[in-house]
């Protein structure tokens, strides 16, 4: 796809079920300092892991009707594995004039990097259930032993952790333990962080892991893809203070507002 020569005043919209997409926003700002950003957290629908697929797809497509009309973005980043694997194709079909950059489990780069052949994918239950995820394994990691770990609790833990709330080591260790597999004299050497919430806890994961692994965070690759699609405007520069955050559930709590402010986001 060629570069989109859009108005430099048009924002980049970053969408996530909660605060996980901030990991992508952080990288995108570095690569696109000339762009304004609108961050959208669907906290009213969070967490996505327990939704029925059709219902979640319909919800996301409906939400974007208003988001596109209200913000006229240059490009949309769907910074959520579950959201994009469920609704990416439907979004592109419903809004053919908009470019969507998606987030999918980084199975291909994991398969290329692993030395042991043992790769784990740490995701939400929804992402683990998706045929999309299994198709990625079949296409790019058929020669690897891939362990899918659908954590029902870790996204909420990450939301609490990044807000400064206490999260117990024992509970976190229990969620990541299934990622560590030993078989045939080799063991897991790469864990794919297939939820954008999880990189916030990467240092905790490293500390609690039974042995060192490469924790694969896709945020930079997502941001690079978005950067490659937008024409550069060297004469334009938007300070981070111009960026806004929207919450579908209404007014977020104090800890969440403080977090958004620490990222330079004004809560609308």
C-alpha positions as CSV (number, residue, x, y, z in Angstrom):
1,X,0.0,0.0,0.0
2,X,1.3,3.5,-0.9
3,X,1.6,6.3,1.6
4,X,-1.6,8.1,2.5
5,X,-1.1,11.8,1.8
6,X,-3.6,13.0,4.3
7,X,-4.0,16.4,6.1
8,X,-1.3,16.7,8.8
9,X,-4.1,18.0,11.2
10,X,-6.0,14.7,10.9
11,X,-5.3,12.6,14.0
12,X,-4.2,9.0,14.3
13,X,-6.9,7.1,16.2
14,X,-5.7,4.3,18.6
15,X,-8.4,1.9,19.8
16,X,-8.2,-0.6,22.5
17,X,-10.5,-2.4,25.0
18,X,-8.8,-0.6,27.8
19,X,-5.4,0.9,28.5
20,X,-3.3,-1.7,26.8
21,X,-3.1,0.3,23.6
22,X,-1.0,2.9,25.4
23,X,2.0,0.6,24.8
24,X,1.4,1.2,21.0
25,X,0.6,4.9,21.4
26,X,4.0,5.3,23.2
27,X,5.9,3.9,20.2
28,X,3.7,5.6,17.6
29,X,4.4,9.0,19.1
30,X,8.1,8.5,18.7
31,X,7.8,7.6,15.1
32,X,5.1,10.2,14.2
33,X,5.8,13.4,16.2
34,X,4.0,15.5,13.6
35,X,0.7,13.7,14.3
36,X,-2.1,14.3,16.8
37,X,-3.5,11.2,18.5
38,X,-6.9,10.3,19.8
39,X,-6.9,7.3,22.2
40,X,-10.1,5.4,22.6
41,X,-10.7,2.9,25.4
42,X,-13.8,0.8,25.2
43,X,-13.9,0.4,29.0
44,X,-17.7,-0.2,28.8
45,X,-16.9,-3.4,26.9
46,X,-13.8,-4.5,28.8
47,X,-12.6,-7.2,29.0
48,X,-13.2,-8.5,25.5
49,X,-12.0,-12.1,26.2
50,X,-15.4,-13.2,27.5
51,X,-17.5,-11.8,24.6
52,X,-19.3,-13.9,22.0
53,X,-17.6,-13.3,18.7
54,X,-20.6,-12.0,16.7
55,X,-21.7,-9.7,19.5
56,X,-18.2,-8.2,19.9
57,X,-17.8,-7.8,16.1
58,X,-21.1,-5.9,16.0
59,X,-20.1,-3.7,18.9
60,X,-16.8,-2.7,17.5
61,X,-18.2,-1.9,14.0
62,X,-20.9,0.2,15.6
63,X,-18.4,2.1,17.8
64,X,-16.3,3.0,14.8
65,X,-19.3,4.6,12.9
66,X,-19.3,7.4,15.5
67,X,-15.5,7.5,16.0
68,X,-14.9,8.0,12.3
69,X,-17.6,10.6,12.0
70,X,-16.5,12.5,15.1
71,X,-12.7,12.5,14.6
72,X,-12.1,12.0,10.8
73,X,-8.8,10.2,11.5
74,X,-6.0,9.9,9.0
75,X,-5.6,6.2,10.0
76,X,-6.9,3.9,12.7
77,X,-4.7,1.5,14.8
78,X,-6.7,-1.3,16.4
79,X,-4.3,-1.9,19.2
80,X,-6.0,-5.0,20.6
81,X,-5.4,-8.6,19.4
82,X,-8.9,-9.8,20.2
83,X,-10.6,-6.8,18.6
84,X,-8.7,-7.1,15.4
85,X,-8.8,-10.8,15.0
86,X,-12.6,-10.6,15.5
87,X,-13.5,-7.4,13.7
88,X,-10.7,-6.4,11.4
89,X,-12.2,-7.8,8.3
90,X,-15.6,-6.4,9.2
91,X,-14.2,-2.9,9.8
92,X,-12.4,-2.8,6.5
93,X,-15.6,-4.0,4.7
94,X,-17.8,-1.5,6.6
95,X,-15.5,1.5,6.1
96,X,-13.6,1.0,2.9
97,X,-12.4,4.5,2.8
98,X,-10.4,4.2,6.1
99,X,-7.1,2.5,6.6
100,X,-6.9,0.1,9.6
101,X,-3.6,-1.1,11.1
102,X,-4.3,-4.2,13.1
103,X,-2.7,-6.1,15.9
104,X,-2.3,-9.9,15.6
105,X,-0.2,-12.3,17.7
106,X,3.5,-12.0,16.7
107,X,3.7,-15.7,15.8
108,X,5.6,-15.3,12.6
109,X,8.6,-13.3,14.2
110,X,8.5,-15.7,17.1
111,X,8.9,-18.7,14.8
112,X,11.7,-17.0,13.0
113,X,13.6,-16.2,16.2
114,X,13.2,-19.3,18.3
115,X,16.1,-21.6,18.7
116,X,14.5,-24.3,20.8
117,X,11.3,-24.6,18.6
118,X,9.2,-24.0,21.7
119,X,7.1,-20.9,21.5
120,X,4.2,-19.8,23.8
121,X,1.5,-17.3,23.0
122,X,0.2,-15.5,26.1
123,X,-3.2,-14.0,25.2
124,X,-6.7,-13.6,26.3
125,X,-9.1,-16.5,26.1
126,X,-10.8,-14.8,23.1
127,X,-7.6,-14.6,21.1
128,X,-6.7,-18.2,21.9
129,X,-10.1,-19.3,20.6
130,X,-9.9,-17.5,17.3
131,X,-9.4,-19.4,14.1
132,X,-7.3,-16.4,13.0
133,X,-4.7,-17.3,15.7
134,X,-4.6,-21.0,14.7
135,X,-4.2,-20.0,11.0
136,X,-1.2,-17.9,11.9
137,X,0.4,-20.9,13.6
138,X,-0.4,-23.2,10.6
139,X,1.0,-20.6,8.2
140,X,4.1,-19.5,10.0
141,X,4.9,-21.8,12.9
142,X,4.0,-25.3,11.7
143,X,7.5,-26.6,12.5
144,X,7.3,-25.2,16.1
145,X,5.7,-26.5,19.2
146,X,3.3,-23.6,20.0
147,X,1.6,-23.5,23.4
148,X,-1.5,-21.2,23.5
149,X,-2.2,-19.8,26.9
150,X,-5.4,-17.9,27.3
151,X,-5.3,-16.1,30.6
152,X,-8.7,-15.0,32.0
153,X,-7.3,-12.7,34.6
154,X,-4.0,-11.1,33.3
155,X,-5.5,-8.2,31.4
156,X,-7.4,-7.0,34.5
157,X,-4.2,-7.5,36.5
158,X,-2.3,-5.3,34.0
159,X,-4.9,-2.6,34.2
160,X,-4.6,-2.6,38.0
161,X,-0.8,-2.7,37.9
162,X,-0.4,0.2,35.6
163,X,-2.8,2.3,37.7
164,X,-0.5,1.7,40.7
165,X,-2.7,-0.8,42.4
166,X,-1.2,-3.9,44.2
167,X,-1.0,-7.1,42.2
168,X,0.3,-10.2,44.0
169,X,3.3,-12.1,42.6
170,X,1.7,-15.4,43.3
171,X,-1.3,-14.6,41.2
172,X,0.8,-13.3,38.3
173,X,3.1,-16.3,38.4
174,X,0.1,-18.7,38.2
175,X,-1.1,-17.0,35.0
176,X,2.2,-17.1,33.2
177,X,3.3,-20.6,34.4
178,X,1.6,-22.5,31.5
179,X,3.9,-20.6,29.1
180,X,6.9,-22.5,30.3
181,X,7.2,-25.9,28.7
182,X,10.0,-28.4,28.8
183,X,9.9,-31.3,26.3
184,X,12.5,-33.5,24.5
185,X,15.4,-31.8,26.2
186,X,14.4,-28.3,25.2
187,X,12.2,-25.7,26.6
188,X,10.3,-22.5,25.8
189,X,12.6,-19.7,24.7
190,X,10.0,-17.1,23.4
191,X,6.7,-15.9,24.8
192,X,4.5,-13.8,22.5
193,X,2.7,-11.1,24.4
194,X,-0.5,-11.3,22.4
195,X,-2.4,-8.7,24.4
196,X,-1.3,-5.1,24.4
197,X,-1.9,-4.9,28.1
198,X,0.8,-7.4,28.9
199,X,3.9,-5.4,28.1
200,X,3.2,-3.1,31.0
201,X,4.0,-6.1,33.3
202,X,7.0,-7.4,31.3
203,X,9.5,-6.6,34.1
204,X,7.3,-8.5,36.5
205,X,7.1,-11.5,34.1
206,X,10.9,-11.5,33.8
207,X,11.3,-11.5,37.6
208,X,8.8,-14.3,38.1
209,X,9.7,-16.5,35.1
210,X,11.2,-19.9,36.0
211,X,13.9,-19.3,33.3
212,X,14.8,-16.5,31.0
213,X,12.8,-16.1,27.8
214,X,12.4,-13.5,25.1
215,X,9.1,-11.6,25.8
216,X,8.0,-10.5,22.3
217,X,6.2,-7.2,22.4
218,X,4.5,-6.2,19.1
219,X,4.0,-2.5,19.9
220,X,7.0,-1.2,17.9
221,X,6.2,-3.2,14.8
222,X,2.6,-2.0,14.9
223,X,3.8,1.6,15.1
224,X,6.3,1.1,12.3
225,X,3.5,-0.2,10.1
226,X,1.4,2.8,10.8
227,X,4.3,5.2,10.1
228,X,5.0,3.5,6.8
229,X,1.5,4.3,5.6
230,X,1.4,8.0,6.4
231,X,3.2,10.6,4.4
232,X,5.7,12.6,6.6
233,X,5.1,16.3,7.2
234,X,8.3,17.6,8.5
235,X,7.0,21.1,9.0
236,X,4.2,20.0,11.3
237,X,4.6,19.2,14.9
238,X,1.9,18.4,17.5
239,X,2.9,18.4,21.1
240,X,1.6,15.4,23.1
241,X,-0.5,17.8,25.2
242,X,-2.8,18.1,22.1
243,X,-3.7,14.4,22.4
244,X,-7.0,13.3,23.9
245,X,-8.4,10.1,25.5
246,X,-12.0,9.0,25.3
247,X,-13.7,6.3,27.4
248,X,-16.9,4.6,26.2
249,X,-18.0,4.0,29.8
250,X,-18.0,7.7,30.6
251,X,-15.9,9.3,33.2
252,X,-12.9,7.1,34.3
253,X,-11.8,6.9,37.9
254,X,-9.1,9.1,39.4
255,X,-6.3,6.5,38.9
256,X,-7.1,6.1,35.3
257,X,-7.3,9.8,34.7
258,X,-3.9,10.3,36.4
259,X,-2.5,7.5,34.2
260,X,-3.8,9.2,31.0
261,X,-2.4,12.6,32.2
262,X,1.0,10.9,32.7
263,X,0.9,10.0,29.0
264,X,0.1,13.6,28.1
265,X,-3.5,12.7,27.3
266,X,-6.4,15.0,28.1
267,X,-9.5,13.0,29.1
268,X,-12.5,14.2,27.1
